[in-house]
Structures are given as C-alpha cells and as structure tokens.
Amino acid sequence: MVDFHISVVFQALHSEENYLRIQEDRLTRTNSTVDVATKENLDKLVEIGEKLLKKPVSRVNLKTGLAEPVKNGGTNEDALKRFAKLLSDERKLRQQKLPSSYKGLK
C-alpha cells in the first residue's frame, strides 16, 4: 500500500526517476519475518536479495496497482548504481557550496 501511495506522489510530481523501490512480494512466511535469524534463513535472504538485483526495474502502474518493468530501466543493480552516483554527486555539490568553516565538520 505504501509503495502505491509514494509512487502516486512521485508520478504526480513528474519525478519518477528519483524514486526507486526494490522489494520481493512473494516471500515465504519464514523469509518475511525478522525473528528468524538462523543461518539458513539469512542465507536464503541473501539469495533473494541477489536475485532481486538482477530483476528489471519496475514501477507501480497507477491504473492496475501492479508493478511493471520500466522500459529501458535496466536492472535493479544498475539503478542502484545510478542512484548512488546521483546522491554522491549531490553531496559533493552541496559540500562545495558550504562556507569553508563547515567543510572540516563531518
């Protein structure tokens, strides 16, 4: 439900490119709970995450409410790399604009 509402906001603002949500909707009961911290379950979650990275980027279709692949969107892994670069570049730009007295603070 949250993903649908957030998607509506970003699409209404014509900012879809600034929103990336990666999730697996078909987790089993064991995999979806945070209370099962067995090695087996954690290994399974890593496997699920690695598979998610290889899937195509998708967005919620506001008419159907279903996630659909984004044309020319690449994989989730590609999108995460692009998003990380965007955030890194933005941080560098903001740091350049800071007065010199703030640049030494972290």
PERA-V250409 format. One record per backbone hydrogen bond with DSSP energy under -0.5 kcal/mol. NH is the residue of the N-H (numbers start at 1). CO is the residue of the C=O. If there is no record, write none. Layout:
nh/co
NH/CO
NH/CO
//
This chain:
nh/co
5/1
6/2
7/3
8/4
9/5
10/6
11/7
12/8
13/9
14/11
15/10
18/15
19/16
23/21
25/23
32/28
33/29
33/30
36/33
37/35
42/38
43/39
44/40
45/41
46/42
47/43
48/44
49/45
50/46
51/47
52/48
53/49
54/50
54/51
55/51
55/52
57/74
59/68
61/66
62/60
65/61
68/59
70/57
73/70
76/55
77/53
79/75
80/76
81/77
82/78
83/79
84/80
85/81
86/82
87/83
88/84
89/85
90/86
91/87
92/88
93/89
94/90
95/91
96/92
97/93
98/94
98/95
102/99
103/99
104/100
105/102
//
